[in-house]
Structures are given as C-alpha cells and as structure tokens.
C-alpha cells in the first residue's frame, strides 16, 4: 500500500459517522444502510484500497459466486427458529438460595412471627400468593427489603 493511501485511511479513522457516510456515497454511488462507524470505516477503506491497488480478479469473483450459489446465506435465523427455541427452553431457573418446596420460613419481626410457605411458583403468606419474598418483606415492614436478607437466607446454614 502506498504512503498516500495509508495517510488517507488513517485520516478516515478520525472521521465522524456523517463524514464516513458521505465518503461512502462518493465511492459506492449509493447511501449506506448502516450508521455504524466501524463498519463504514472498513467499507470505505476497503474500497479505497480496491481502487488504488486493483479489485478482485475475475477468477476470484467467479469462485466467490460459485461458493455463494451452493450456500443458503442468512444474516439472521428465521423467526420460527426463535419461537421453537423459546418453547423448548425450560422456565426460569430456581434460585439455589431458596429452600425446598413446602418448607416454611419463620421470621420474628416486631413481636410477631412472619410465616411464609415456599411454593413451586411463589410464596404463600397470610393466605395469599406472592411472586417474591421481597414483596412479602416490604408488605410486613412498610419499607423495601431484599427478601433473602429479611428471611436470612443469605447466611450459610440458614433455613
């Protein structure tokens, strides 16, 4: 690569996205669909090198075309793939700090016992089902609490 081209490419590194998009339009004759600065820089730098030192040979172009015909090119997986993946994935992982389902947690707070039963999909307190221990702790205390801290489940050997 000649020194003039090297300097021009180094100058491109300092350009803002707007300037790179304008340069892209000059070199390719069309607007860029991308606003990603790194992508624009690489494309413009490649084009400058190709114009300066010569593009791919016809033989290389033919080979690339032959390879591309044999492959079903995709940029993103089909929506069906993501739906099937979501359907197959197990639900949320159970927090390892939680005791076994059916366990009863008891916490003394302001001269009363707070009793919570661990369910498979939540927690039972005072005849109602809650999604988190934090919501029960907040209800009982009137202020925000980390449920694990309130019921002392963070400590080793607790519950």
Secondary structure by P-SEA (a helix, b strand, c coil): ccaaaaaaaaaaaaccaaaaaaaaaaacccccccccaaaaaaaaaaaaaaaacccccaaaaaaaaaaaaaccccccccaaaaaaaaaaccccccccccccccbbbbbbcccbbbbbbbcccbbbccccccccaaaaaaaaacccccccccccccccccc
